[in-house]
Amino acid sequence: MGLAVTEEQEQLVDTVARFAARHAPIDKTRAAFDSLAAGELPPWWEEFTSHGFLAVHLPESVGGHGGTLGDLGCVVEAAAATLLPGPVLSTAIAAAIVPLAGESGLRWLSDVVSGAPAAALLPEDSDIRANRVSGGWQLTGSSSPILGLVAAQRVLLAARTSDGERWFTVEPGDGSDTTLSIDQLQGTDLCTDVGVLNLNQHTVDDDAELSGIAVERACCVAAALTACASAGTARQCVSAAIDYIRTREQFGKPIGSFQALQHKAAVLRVNVELAAAAAWDAVRAADESLEQHRLAAASAALMAVVPAPDLALDALTMFGAIGYTWEHDTHLYWRRAVSLAASLGPTTRWSRDAGRLALEVRRSTAANLGDVDSAFRAWVARTLDHARTLTNDHPSDDDRAPGLAFGAQRDALVEAGLAAPQLPRPWGVDATPVQQVIINEEFDKRPELVKPSLGIAEWILPTILNSGTDSQRQRFADPILRGMQRWCQLFSEPGAGSDLASLRTRAAKVDGGWLVNGHKIWTSMADRADYGAMLARTDPAAPKHRGISYFLVDMASPGITVEPIKQVSGHHDFNEVFFTDVFVPDEMLVGSPGSGWDLAVATMAVERTAIGNYVNIDRSGALRHVARIIGPDQDTAIQALGDIEAYTTAIKAMVLRETLRLVQGQSPGPTSSIAKYAMVMLLRRAARATLNLTGRIAMLEESDPAVVRPYFDMPSELIGGGTAEIQLTVIASMILGLPRG
């Protein structure tokens, strides 16, 4: 999935791709390597710019299309994915920075709209200084290697003066001006030129100065668009590799059926999705506060730009030796990924910036819907304000789940349909994706208001409502919503685990119901649950998936024994549950006998979506504490915190982007499965960094900040909802369409 969220953006991406296929097939690009390095414009440049691709974000008053920086990001990503050569990215970056100057940049923008290629030099890109002279400024200094500089007809640069940085524009011209020269270099990316700007007392008049450009904003814009190019580059590499292993045969079968390659491909897809989400978030943040923009840009650099060379390399190796030959196109993308990563400077700069910001702020996930469905928002606000005047008499018995509290406040939210608004009426308000976003935003505005949680029943209640009987709905829905019933999920077994098709718990038909015998394991909440949703085999002769039924079980029934499983942390989050001749009445069967597999799949789909939302829980408390301590390890801790915050931000952005896609009326994508695996990787990264930097604190079982206790609880989070390996198999088969082994 690329950056596009709206249908208009998808059409824009498709148009760029078709333009590239028609005008710049890779064989023609290969033939033009020398001319591209010399800064010669591709023959299609004038037509490309006349379409306004690099002006989609500019106001119509200067010849643009009145779009957003996100629209320009889609163009940049699509151009990178098609290996469109020439100064596309450099011109896009310059054309996105100049509008920050307001009216002083209008003339310059009109030149870019007319087709003039451009480049931008940020303060860290050069040592250029500007001194005041009569009627203008004198510029002296040199730049570092800059992409697209040789082809540039307009150069935007930041120069140091006695009172800070100032921005100027220069025009390289035909080379006759001896005070300005550009050295052509042999670039790593063979599809884009690289040059060094040299200025020796080069004089520009006052009109060449662009006022109002904030350096930090400009840096964010450059990083965001570079991330878009890196995301497109990595996406194309991974897509090509997956297509290859889907059909390439070895030992008489497609190599894509080998589990090792399936899991490698799935991991690559997850990382590409995170890269795209982070890049999308960085261009989206252009209209937000500077702190939010900086955090999003740093996260995009760390999640899209920095990993791109490795993603391309891993994809390349999936082709075997053929991928490393000059004739294969993947190495050209690899070169581009390396060049883009180098253009943003050392990785530590971005980790440090993200870490320092993460000490004070978290990345916002507000969808910024504006006045959409304002009447509904006003009703939600009134309802929540009323609920805020009430209290819950029964607080949650789990500090990690305050939403399990119940009482008058929760009852008011239930009666309004806001305890689980996505459910159909009368249990919810049948909230659309847009309305669910509005409700979440209004809850976020009232942090002291406890948002109800259904606990594990959040995954079970939709199955009861969709497939249960009227009696089941009447009996269970209201108590679940009001928090007065606790539920557990009785799926996994010692010999089955995530492989539900291998269940051995039997339910034999008897007069008036079923007699259940068997053994369940890893059951959360079984020691406190009033009821459980259970899978049992009712037809041993049927095919594995077809002989399973779905039951609702009273956990107080005779014959049920619950034995807590003590974890290494000392907690009892899991239990073993034994069934010995447990009678389950017919009215507790959901659906028909043998339909349990389909019902379980629906339940687990809800579960995995919920698990993906766990990213909102702060995993860096101890690391944040260490990063505030002045000492020799502080900078390392800040950088580690930045890396974790970037990964967290990318997952949040991926979930938010999926929400906005649903708001646009598009069908659900693969986000839930990908977010689940990404969360597993985030937990591992956060735990590793915390243990590495907290030192001797980890020798103590109880500490402030807590280190070992959360770490020892981690297996339950890593395994819950299916192991990482199972999730990778799901991604490989269901999302990537790789052949089964």
Solvent accessible surface area in square Angstrom, and as a share of the most:
residue,aa,sasa,rsa
1,M,53,0.24
2,G,19,0.19
3,L,2,0.01
4,A,12,0.09
5,V,8,0.05
6,T,33,0.19
7,E,103,0.46
8,E,120,0.54
9,Q,23,0.10
10,E,74,0.33
11,Q,116,0.51
12,L,32,0.16
13,V,31,0.18
14,D,71,0.37
15,T,50,0.29
16,V,0,0.00
17,A,34,0.26
18,R,126,0.46
19,F,2,0.01
20,A,2,0.01
21,A,77,0.60
22,R,140,0.51
23,H,47,0.21
24,A,5,0.04
25,P,44,0.28
26,I,36,0.18
27,D,99,0.51
28,K,123,0.52
29,T,4,0.02
30,R,52,0.19
31,A,94,0.73
32,A,33,0.26
33,F,30,0.12
34,D,124,0.64
35,S,37,0.24
36,L,8,0.04
37,A,16,0.13
38,A,43,0.33
39,G,12,0.12
40,E,105,0.47
41,L,61,0.30
42,P,12,0.07
43,P,139,0.87
44,W,15,0.05
45,W,7,0.03
46,E,137,0.61
47,E,70,0.31
48,F,0,0.00
49,T,10,0.06
50,S,85,0.55
51,H,86,0.39
52,G,7,0.07
53,F,9,0.04
54,L,8,0.04
55,A,3,0.03
56,V,7,0.04
57,H,24,0.11
58,L,1,0.01
59,P,66,0.41
60,E,134,0.60
61,S,105,0.68
62,V,24,0.14
63,G,43,0.41
64,G,8,0.07
65,H,101,0.45
66,G,48,0.46
67,G,28,0.27
68,T,78,0.45
69,L,25,0.12
70,G,13,0.12
71,D,27,0.14
72,L,0,0.00
73,G,0,0.00
74,C,1,0.01
75,V,0,0.00
76,V,3,0.02
77,E,1,0.00
78,A,2,0.02
79,A,3,0.02
80,A,4,0.03
81,A,8,0.06
82,T,34,0.20
83,L,1,0.00
84,L,3,0.01
85,P,4,0.03
86,G,6,0.06
87,P,2,0.01
88,V,7,0.04
89,L,26,0.13
90,S,10,0.06
91,T,1,0.01
92,A,0,0.00
93,I,23,0.12
94,A,0,0.00
95,A,0,0.00
96,A,8,0.06
97,I,0,0.00
98,V,0,0.00
99,P,48,0.30
100,L,62,0.31
101,A,10,0.08
102,G,40,0.39
103,E,151,0.68
104,S,50,0.32
105,G,0,0.00
106,L,78,0.39
107,R,144,0.53
108,W,6,0.02
109,L,3,0.02
110,S,48,0.31
111,D,29,0.15
112,V,5,0.03
113,V,36,0.21
114,S,97,0.62
115,G,13,0.12
116,A,11,0.08
117,P,1,0.01
118,A,0,0.00
119,A,0,0.00
120,A,15,0.12
121,L,0,0.00
122,L,17,0.08
123,P,10,0.07
124,E,86,0.39
125,D,24,0.13
126,S,14,0.09
127,D,92,0.48
128,I,0,0.00
129,R,113,0.41
130,A,3,0.02
131,N,84,0.43
132,R,142,0.52
133,V,51,0.29
134,S,120,0.77
135,G,56,0.54
136,G,1,0.01
137,W,14,0.05
138,Q,50,0.22
139,L,0,0.00
140,T,56,0.33
141,G,16,0.15
142,S,43,0.28
143,S,12,0.08
144,S,46,0.30
145,P,85,0.54
146,I,19,0.10
147,L,30,0.15
148,G,0,0.00
149,L,0,0.00
150,V,33,0.19
151,A,8,0.06
152,A,5,0.04
153,Q,83,0.37
154,R,48,0.18
155,V,0,0.00
156,L,0,0.00
157,L,0,0.00
158,A,1,0.01
159,A,0,0.00
160,R,74,0.27
161,T,11,0.06
162,S,119,0.77
163,D,102,0.53
164,G,34,0.33
165,E,76,0.34
166,R,74,0.27
167,W,7,0.02
168,F,0,0.00
169,T,11,0.06
170,V,3,0.02
171,E,90,0.40
172,P,17,0.11
173,G,68,0.65
174,D,127,0.66
175,G,57,0.55
176,S,91,0.59
177,D,61,0.32
178,T,129,0.75
179,T,42,0.24
180,L,9,0.04
181,S,52,0.34
182,I,44,0.22
183,D,68,0.35
184,Q,97,0.43
185,L,66,0.33
186,Q,140,0.62
187,G,12,0.11
188,T,63,0.37
189,D,7,0.03
190,L,23,0.12
191,C,1,0.00
192,T,17,0.10
193,D,4,0.02
194,V,16,0.09
195,G,0,0.00
196,V,24,0.14
197,L,0,0.00
198,N,40,0.20
199,L,7,0.03
200,N,98,0.50
201,Q,110,0.49
202,H,17,0.08
203,T,80,0.47
204,V,15,0.08
205,D,85,0.44
206,D,65,0.34
207,D,115,0.60
208,A,10,0.08
209,E,39,0.17
210,L,7,0.03
211,S,68,0.44
212,G,66,0.64
213,I,13,0.07
214,A,49,0.38
215,V,40,0.23
216,E,76,0.34
217,R,50,0.18
218,A,0,0.00
219,C,17,0.10
220,C,6,0.03
221,V,6,0.03
222,A,7,0.05
223,A,0,0.00
224,A,0,0.00
225,L,0,0.00
226,T,4,0.02
227,A,0,0.00
228,C,0,0.00
229,A,4,0.03
230,S,0,0.00
231,A,2,0.01
232,G,0,0.00
233,T,0,0.00
234,A,1,0.00
235,R,54,0.20
236,Q,59,0.26
237,C,1,0.01
238,V,3,0.02
239,S,47,0.31
240,A,30,0.23
241,A,0,0.00
242,I,9,0.05
243,D,78,0.40
244,Y,53,0.20
245,I,0,0.00
246,R,81,0.30
247,T,102,0.59
248,R,123,0.45
249,E,103,0.46
250,Q,87,0.39
251,F,174,0.72
252,G,72,0.69
253,K,77,0.33
254,P,37,0.23
255,I,13,0.06
256,G,0,0.00
257,S,7,0.05
258,F,60,0.25
259,Q,113,0.50
260,A,84,0.65
261,L,39,0.19
262,Q,13,0.06
263,H,31,0.14
264,K,67,0.29
265,A,0,0.00
266,A,0,0.00
267,V,45,0.26
268,L,5,0.02
269,R,43,0.16
270,V,1,0.00
271,N,44,0.23
272,V,5,0.03
273,E,3,0.01
274,L,1,0.00
275,A,1,0.01
276,A,2,0.01
277,A,0,0.00
278,A,1,0.01
279,A,0,0.00
280,W,20,0.07
281,D,2,0.01
282,A,0,0.00
283,V,5,0.03
284,R,47,0.17
285,A,0,0.00
286,A,27,0.21
287,D,138,0.71
288,E,33,0.15
289,S,64,0.41
290,L,61,0.30
291,E,82,0.37
292,Q,28,0.13
293,H,1,0.00
294,R,57,0.21
295,L,0,0.00
296,A,1,0.00
297,A,0,0.00
298,A,0,0.00
299,S,1,0.00
300,A,0,0.00
301,A,0,0.00
302,L,15,0.08
303,M,16,0.07
304,A,0,0.00
305,V,1,0.00
306,V,53,0.31
307,P,36,0.23
308,A,0,0.00
309,P,25,0.16
310,D,93,0.48
311,L,8,0.04
312,A,0,0.00
313,L,62,0.31
314,D,56,0.29
315,A,0,0.00
316,L,6,0.03
317,T,67,0.39
318,M,9,0.04
319,F,14,0.06
320,G,41,0.39
321,A,90,0.70
322,I,90,0.46
323,G,0,0.00
324,Y,154,0.58
325,T,54,0.31
326,W,129,0.45
327,E,137,0.62
328,H,39,0.17
329,D,51,0.27
330,T,5,0.03
331,H,14,0.06
332,L,1,0.01
333,Y,12,0.05
334,W,62,0.22
335,R,77,0.28
336,R,17,0.06
337,A,0,0.00
338,V,57,0.33
339,S,12,0.08
340,L,6,0.03
341,A,23,0.18
342,A,73,0.56
343,S,55,0.35
344,L,20,0.10
345,G,35,0.34
346,P,95,0.59
347,T,60,0.35
348,T,62,0.36
349,R,77,0.28
350,W,12,0.04
351,S,4,0.03
352,R,65,0.24
353,D,33,0.17
354,A,0,0.00
355,G,0,0.00
356,R,134,0.49
357,L,12,0.06
358,A,1,0.01
359,L,25,0.13
360,E,135,0.61
361,V,29,0.17
362,R,78,0.28
363,R,8,0.03
364,S,41,0.26
365,T,55,0.32
366,A,41,0.31
367,A,12,0.09
368,N,102,0.52
369,L,26,0.13
370,G,55,0.53
371,D,128,0.66
372,V,73,0.42
373,D,57,0.29
374,S,66,0.43
375,A,80,0.62
376,F,27,0.11
377,R,40,0.15
378,A,44,0.34
379,W,82,0.29
380,V,0,0.00
381,A,22,0.17
382,R,150,0.55
383,T,21,0.12
384,L,0,0.00
385,D,54,0.28
386,H,105,0.47
387,A,0,0.00
388,R,103,0.38
389,T,103,0.60
390,L,54,0.27
391,T,94,0.55
392,N,33,0.17
393,D,106,0.55
394,H,91,0.41
395,P,109,0.69
396,S,24,0.16
397,D,91,0.47
398,D,31,0.16
399,D,146,0.76
400,R,146,0.53
401,A,28,0.22
402,P,85,0.54
403,G,7,0.06
404,L,17,0.09
405,A,9,0.07
406,F,53,0.22
407,G,11,0.11
408,A,48,0.37
409,Q,15,0.07
410,R,3,0.01
411,D,43,0.22
412,A,17,0.13
413,L,0,0.00
414,V,10,0.06
415,E,124,0.56
416,A,25,0.19
417,G,3,0.03
418,L,2,0.01
419,A,11,0.08
420,A,4,0.03
421,P,16,0.10
422,Q,78,0.35
423,L,9,0.04
424,P,55,0.35
425,R,163,0.60
426,P,108,0.68
427,W,58,0.20
428,G,3,0.03
429,V,8,0.05
430,D,88,0.46
431,A,8,0.06
432,T,66,0.38
433,P,49,0.31
434,V,24,0.14
435,Q,33,0.15
436,Q,62,0.27
437,V,11,0.07
438,I,0,0.00
439,I,1,0.01
440,N,68,0.35
441,E,25,0.11
442,E,5,0.02
443,F,11,0.05
444,D,106,0.55
445,K,124,0.53
446,R,21,0.08
447,P,116,0.73
448,E,103,0.46
449,L,9,0.04
450,V,50,0.28
451,K,97,0.41
452,P,15,0.09
453,S,36,0.23
454,L,18,0.09
455,G,25,0.24
456,I,22,0.11
457,A,1,0.00
458,E,60,0.27
459,W,31,0.11
460,I,0,0.00
461,L,0,0.00
462,P,23,0.14
463,T,7,0.04
464,I,0,0.00
465,L,13,0.07
466,N,117,0.60
467,S,40,0.26
468,G,10,0.09
469,T,68,0.40
470,D,93,0.48
471,S,68,0.44
472,Q,3,0.01
473,R,47,0.17
474,Q,146,0.65
475,R,107,0.39
476,F,0,0.00
477,A,1,0.00
478,D,65,0.33
479,P,34,0.21
480,I,2,0.01
481,L,4,0.02
482,R,51,0.18
483,G,11,0.10
484,M,122,0.55
485,Q,27,0.12
486,R,40,0.15
487,W,5,0.02
488,C,0,0.00
489,Q,30,0.13
490,L,0,0.00
491,F,8,0.03
492,S,31,0.20
493,E,8,0.03
494,P,77,0.49
495,G,61,0.59
496,A,14,0.11
497,G,28,0.27
498,S,47,0.30
499,D,75,0.39
500,L,7,0.04
501,A,7,0.05
502,S,30,0.19
503,L,4,0.02
504,R,189,0.69
505,T,1,0.00
506,R,115,0.42
507,A,3,0.02
508,A,57,0.44
509,K,113,0.48
510,V,54,0.31
511,D,144,0.74
512,G,42,0.40
513,G,0,0.00
514,W,17,0.06
515,L,55,0.27
516,V,0,0.00
517,N,61,0.31
518,G,25,0.24
519,H,52,0.23
520,K,0,0.00
521,I,23,0.12
522,W,122,0.43
523,T,3,0.01
524,S,37,0.24
525,M,30,0.14
526,A,3,0.03
527,D,64,0.33
528,R,98,0.36
529,A,12,0.10
530,D,61,0.32
531,Y,30,0.12
532,G,0,0.00
533,A,0,0.00
534,M,0,0.00
535,L,0,0.00
536,A,0,0.00
537,R,20,0.07
538,T,25,0.14
539,D,64,0.33
540,P,83,0.52
541,A,100,0.77
542,A,24,0.19
543,P,97,0.61
544,K,124,0.53
545,H,76,0.34
546,R,112,0.41
547,G,0,0.00
548,I,0,0.00
549,S,0,0.00
550,Y,0,0.00
551,F,0,0.00
552,L,0,0.00
553,V,1,0.01
554,D,51,0.26
555,M,21,0.09
556,A,89,0.69
557,S,20,0.13
558,P,119,0.75
559,G,33,0.31
560,I,25,0.13
561,T,68,0.39
562,V,46,0.26
563,E,83,0.37
564,P,71,0.44
565,I,36,0.18
566,K,144,0.61
567,Q,26,0.12
568,V,102,0.59
569,S,1,0.00
570,G,26,0.25
571,H,66,0.29
572,H,84,0.37
573,D,24,0.13
574,F,23,0.09
575,N,0,0.00
576,E,40,0.18
577,V,0,0.00
578,F,63,0.26
579,F,6,0.02
580,T,88,0.51
581,D,84,0.43
582,V,0,0.00
583,F,92,0.39
584,V,3,0.02
585,P,41,0.26
586,D,59,0.31
587,E,101,0.45
588,M,5,0.02
589,L,22,0.11
590,V,0,0.00
591,G,37,0.36
592,S,64,0.41
593,P,81,0.51
594,G,16,0.15
595,S,28,0.18
596,G,0,0.00
597,W,58,0.20
598,D,82,0.42
599,L,20,0.10
600,A,0,0.00
601,V,69,0.39
602,A,54,0.42
603,T,0,0.00
604,M,32,0.14
605,A,56,0.44
606,V,51,0.29
607,E,11,0.05
608,R,37,0.13
609,T,71,0.41
610,A,13,0.10
611,I,13,0.06
612,G,2,0.02
613,N,66,0.34
614,Y,82,0.31
615,V,4,0.02
616,N,99,0.51
617,I,88,0.45
618,D,63,0.33
619,R,51,0.19
620,S,5,0.03
621,G,39,0.38
622,A,10,0.08
623,L,1,0.00
624,R,24,0.09
625,H,79,0.35
626,V,16,0.09
627,A,0,0.00
628,R,121,0.44
629,I,93,0.47
630,I,157,0.80
631,G,36,0.35
632,P,138,0.87
633,D,83,0.43
634,Q,44,0.19
635,D,55,0.29
636,T,75,0.43
637,A,0,0.00
638,I,14,0.07
639,Q,33,0.15
640,A,18,0.14
641,L,0,0.00
642,G,0,0.00
643,D,55,0.29
644,I,6,0.03
645,E,2,0.01
646,A,0,0.00
647,Y,3,0.01
648,T,8,0.04
649,T,1,0.01
650,A,0,0.00
651,I,0,0.00
652,K,18,0.08
653,A,4,0.03
654,M,4,0.02
655,V,38,0.22
656,L,15,0.07
657,R,3,0.01
658,E,19,0.09
659,T,32,0.19
660,L,26,0.13
661,R,25,0.09
662,L,53,0.26
663,V,35,0.20
664,Q,85,0.38
665,G,67,0.65
666,Q,29,0.13
667,S,82,0.53
668,P,106,0.67
669,G,28,0.27
670,P,27,0.17
671,T,14,0.08
672,S,41,0.26
673,S,15,0.10
674,I,1,0.01
675,A,1,0.01
676,K,1,0.00
677,Y,15,0.06
678,A,0,0.00
679,M,5,0.02
680,V,7,0.04
681,M,56,0.25
682,L,0,0.00
683,L,12,0.06
684,R,110,0.40
685,R,99,0.36
686,A,4,0.03
687,A,15,0.11
688,R,132,0.48
689,A,14,0.11
690,T,16,0.09
691,L,56,0.28
692,N,109,0.56
693,L,33,0.16
694,T,10,0.06
695,G,46,0.45
696,R,192,0.70
697,I,47,0.24
698,A,34,0.26
699,M,142,0.63
700,L,105,0.52
701,E,94,0.42
702,E,115,0.52
703,S,32,0.21
704,D,137,0.71
705,P,19,0.12
706,A,54,0.42
707,V,6,0.03
708,V,12,0.07
709,R,59,0.22
710,P,70,0.44
711,Y,78,0.30
712,F,65,0.27
713,D,15,0.08
714,M,16,0.07
715,P,65,0.41
716,S,18,0.12
717,E,57,0.26
718,L,31,0.16
719,I,83,0.42
720,G,28,0.27
721,G,16,0.15
722,G,11,0.10
723,T,43,0.25
724,A,16,0.13
725,E,103,0.46
726,I,64,0.32
727,Q,0,0.00
728,L,13,0.06
729,T,45,0.26
730,V,36,0.21
731,I,0,0.00
732,A,0,0.00
733,S,24,0.15
734,M,141,0.63
735,I,46,0.23
736,L,9,0.04
737,G,43,0.42
738,L,6,0.03
739,P,37,0.23
740,R,184,0.67
741,G,83,0.80
